[in-house]
Structure formats: structure tokens, C-alpha cells
Amino acid sequence: MNFYTIGVYGSTQEQYFTKLTDAKIDLFCDIRQRRGVRGKKYSFVNSKRLQQSLNDLDIKYMHIKDLAPTKEIRDKQKYDDLETKTLKRDRDTLGNKFIFEYKKCIIDSFCFDDLMQYFKDKDYQNIVFFCVEEKAKACHRSLVASKIEQFYQQEIKDL
């Protein structure tokens, strides 16, 4: 199995779906809490439109809400961004409070063994984890990727 992460900010609709098809993605894992994006520019990743586009490309869609940060955890990052006067779209890394809470409340309680077994049972070859931030290190998907790399010896690339 090959694993990837992808964000949407900074990509056009065409660029975004080209990345997925070039990587031969066969399973798209949406790990957002809320599956919508405000504004017209990125509306193609709003849940219904996204799922339709993926279906047209013969890419299976899976929403893994249990890997999404809760509002309380997201608020820790929001507060950190306010303190550092950093816009969400300009963030390069996650704050320590967010990382600590996300690992403690989400990563540590999520059953990755079951997820990995599911991927294997379904014979998925190219799997991508999605959230909106352009830079993986500025998003919780990097923490998911780190867990998989560390415990399953799987290299994860960012698209």
C-alpha cells in the first residue's frame, strides 16, 4: 500500500484532481470534522461535489470522522494562531497545545490496526488522507501520517 496526504488550499480544481489521478489514488479518506469549505474558490471539495467528482474518477470515498479534531481541539490552534498573529492559510506548523490534545484525545484512542486491516481487506493500493490546509505540517493529517509511518513502517508522501 502507498499512502499520501493532500490539502486543497493553493490548488485549482484541475490541479487537485490531477494530483489524485497521477498518484492513482483508489481510496480518498476525508478526515475533516465539517466537510465543507466557505467560498466559491474551493467549493469543489464540499462533500457532495467532492464525492461526485471522486466517483466519476472511480475513486472510493471514506469519511473518517473519528480522526477529525474536535471543536475544542481546533480552538487550541485558533488561539495559538491569534497569539502569533498567523492566518490559518499562512500557518507552517501546528501549535504544541493542538498537537498534545490531538494525540491524547484522537490518535491515542483511534484503532489504527482496524483501519489498516480494512485497507488490506479491500485491497486498496493508493490511499490519501485529506484535509484543507495546503501544508501538511500545518494540519492534523500530518499527525495521522506520522502515526502510520511510525507504527506501520509506511512512508507517506504529500501530494
Secondary structure per residue as TSV (DSSP state, phi and psi in degrees):
chain	resnum	aa	ss	phi	psi
A	1	M	-	360.0	145.3
A	2	N	E	-116.5	137.5
A	3	F	E	-120.0	144.4
A	4	Y	E	-140.1	163.9
A	5	T	E	-126.4	156.2
A	6	I	E	-150.1	142.6
A	7	G	-	-115.4	173.9
A	8	V	-	-112.4	-32.3
A	9	Y	T	-57.4	135.3
A	10	G	T	91.1	-2.3
A	11	S	-	-116.3	146.9
A	12	T	-	-83.8	168.3
A	13	Q	H	-57.6	-46.0
A	14	E	H	-63.1	-45.3
A	15	Q	H	-61.0	-42.4
A	16	Y	H	-60.0	-52.8
A	17	F	H	-72.8	-26.8
A	18	T	H	-64.9	-41.1
A	19	K	H	-57.7	-43.6
A	20	L	H	-65.6	-45.0
A	21	T	H	-72.1	-37.1
A	22	D	H	-62.1	-34.4
A	23	A	T	-84.6	-1.3
A	24	K	T	55.9	42.5
A	25	I	-	-62.0	131.0
A	26	D	-	-114.7	-11.8
A	27	L	E	-139.1	125.6
A	28	F	E	-108.2	115.8
A	29	C	E	-104.8	109.7
A	30	D	E	-88.1	115.2
A	31	I	-	-112.8	31.9
A	32	R	-	-89.3	149.9
A	33	Q	S	-72.7	-53.9
A	34	R	S	-105.7	127.6
A	35	R	-	-99.6	42.2
A	36	G	-	-135.8	157.0
A	37	V	-	-128.3	133.7
A	38	R	S	-73.2	147.2
A	39	G	S	89.6	163.9
A	40	K	S	-77.9	-34.6
A	41	K	T	-55.6	-39.4
A	42	Y	T	-117.2	21.9
A	43	S	G	-63.4	-17.1
A	44	F	G	-67.4	-12.0
A	45	V	G	-104.3	10.0
A	46	N	S	-68.1	141.8
A	47	S	H	-43.1	-55.9
A	48	K	H	-65.3	-45.3
A	49	R	H	-65.1	-41.4
A	50	L	H	-61.1	-49.4
A	51	Q	H	-62.1	-37.4
A	52	Q	H	-65.6	-44.6
A	53	S	H	-63.2	-42.5
A	54	L	H	-63.8	-42.1
A	55	N	H	-59.3	-42.6
A	56	D	H	-61.5	-28.1
A	57	L	T	-93.7	3.9
A	58	D	T	61.6	39.9
A	59	I	-	-110.5	124.6
A	60	K	E	-72.3	147.8
A	61	Y	E	-116.6	138.4
A	62	M	E	-140.2	126.1
A	63	H	E	-97.4	119.9
A	64	I	-	-111.7	78.1
A	65	K	G	-62.5	-28.0
A	66	D	G	-67.5	-12.4
A	67	L	G	-97.7	-0.3
A	68	A	S	-82.1	139.9
A	69	P	-	-68.8	143.7
A	70	T	-	-71.8	168.2
A	71	K	H	-58.1	-41.1
A	72	E	H	-62.5	-40.2
A	73	I	H	-70.6	-43.0
A	74	R	H	-60.2	-36.2
A	75	D	H	-62.2	-31.4
A	76	K	H	-64.1	-39.9
A	77	Q	H	-71.3	-39.0
A	78	K	H	-59.8	-43.2
A	79	Y	H	-64.6	-42.5
A	80	D	H	-62.2	-42.2
A	81	D	H	-62.2	-40.0
A	82	L	H	-64.2	-43.5
A	83	E	H	-61.6	-39.0
A	84	T	H	-93.6	1.5
A	85	K	T	54.8	46.0
A	86	T	-	-110.6	127.9
A	87	L	-	-74.8	145.2
A	88	K	G	-52.3	-44.3
A	89	R	G	-72.1	-14.9
A	90	D	G	-100.4	-3.1
A	91	R	-	-66.3	136.4
A	92	D	-	-100.2	-29.2
A	93	T	S	-143.1	164.2
A	94	L	-	-85.9	151.9
A	95	G	-	-75.6	154.7
A	96	N	H	-60.9	-36.8
A	97	K	H	-66.3	-41.9
A	98	F	H	-61.6	-49.4
A	99	I	H	-58.2	-48.1
A	100	F	H	-58.7	-50.6
A	101	E	H	-66.4	-40.3
A	102	Y	H	-64.2	-44.8
A	103	K	H	-63.8	-45.8
A	104	K	H	-65.5	-44.8
A	105	C	H	-92.5	-25.6
A	106	I	T	-114.1	-63.3
A	107	I	G	-58.7	-47.6
A	108	D	G	-67.1	-22.3
A	109	S	G	-104.2	-7.1
A	110	F	S	-82.7	138.2
A	111	C	-	-89.8	88.3
A	112	F	H	-66.8	-30.7
A	113	D	H	-58.9	-43.6
A	114	D	H	-64.4	-41.0
A	115	L	H	-64.6	-46.3
A	116	M	H	-63.7	-37.8
A	117	Q	H	-65.4	-40.2
A	118	Y	H	-59.4	-46.7
A	119	F	H	-58.0	-44.4
A	120	K	H	-66.1	-45.9
A	121	D	H	-60.2	-37.1
A	122	K	T	-85.7	-4.2
A	123	D	T	60.4	39.0
A	124	Y	-	-73.6	138.7
A	125	Q	-	-105.8	-37.3
A	126	N	E	-131.6	107.6
A	127	I	E	-116.9	134.7
A	128	V	E	-122.7	140.2
A	129	F	E	-103.6	129.2
A	130	F	E	-120.1	135.6
A	131	C	-	-148.4	176.4
A	132	V	S	-82.5	-30.7
A	133	E	-	-57.7	141.6
A	134	E	S	-65.9	-46.6
A	135	K	S	-93.0	125.5
A	136	A	G	-58.7	-39.8
A	137	K	G	-68.1	-12.7
A	138	A	G	-97.3	13.1
A	139	C	S	-139.7	152.9
A	140	H	T	-63.7	-18.9
A	141	R	H	-61.8	-26.5
A	142	S	H	-67.8	-31.0
A	143	L	H	-73.8	-37.1
A	144	V	H	-63.1	-46.6
A	145	A	H	-60.0	-43.1
A	146	S	H	-60.9	-41.0
A	147	K	H	-61.9	-46.7
A	148	I	H	-65.8	-41.7
A	149	E	H	-61.6	-45.7
A	150	Q	H	-68.4	-45.8
A	151	F	H	-95.0	-17.3
A	152	Y	H	-123.4	9.3
A	153	Q	-	47.8	47.9
A	154	Q	-	-116.3	122.6
A	155	E	-	-73.3	136.9
A	156	I	E	-121.1	128.0
A	157	K	E	-107.1	149.9
A	158	D	E	-95.2	132.3
A	159	L	-	-85.0	360.0
